[in-house]
Amino acid sequence: MNVWEEALSRVESKLNRHSFYTWFKPTSYIKADAAAVTVRVPNALFKEWLTKHYAAVIGEAMGEMERGISP
């Protein structure tokens, strides 16, 4: 499992099914390093929507991973 898949498993538990399948399922992992995770999204609307509406949820999931908290 890559870092984005692990993050998605945490995000999924925080959102309703419709929101998760609409906004997160179409994404895919590209790469990760110590500073960032790069994710492919279908288009600019997805990038804007995820950044505006879900940055906190993504950040929370990533923080849980860093602290070793189980999903």
N, C-alpha and C positions, 0 to 999 in steps of 0.2 A: 504494500500500500504506500503510495507517495504522500507527501505532506498535504497536498490539496484534497486528496480523497479522505484523509483523516479529518481535515478541517470540515469537509462537507458532511461527514457523519455527525459531527458536533452541531453544525448549522441546522441540519435536518431536524434535530431534536428541539430546536428553538423556534421553528417556524411552522405555520400550517402547511399541509401537504401541497395545496395549490401554489402557494408562493414559492416553495422550494422547487417544485417541478417546473414552474414557469421560468424562474430566474437563475437557478443554480444547476439544474441537470444539463442544460445546454453548454455549460462551461467545460473546459478541459485543461489539464495541467500541462505546462510547457517546461518550466525549470524552477529551481529554487537555489538560493545561496544564503549566506548568513544575514543578508539585509532585506531580501524580498522573495516573494513567490510570484512567478509570472504565470498568468492564466489566460487562456484563449477564450474570448467571448464572441458570440455570433456577429455583433455589430456595435456601433458607437452608442446606440440607445441602451444596450445592456451594460456597457461600461459606465455610462452616466447613472443609470438606475441603481446598479449595485453599489456604486460609490456613494450616491446620495442617500439611499434608503437602507443599505445593509452594511455599511462600513463598520458600524459598532458591533454588529452580530459577528461579522468575520473577525474583527479584532478580538472579541471575547473568545471565540473558538481558538484562535491562534494563541492567545494568552494561556488558555487552559492547557494547550499542548505543551507550551514552554514550561508550565508549572507541573506537568505530569498528572493532571487531574483526569480521571477516567470519564469517558462520555456517559 
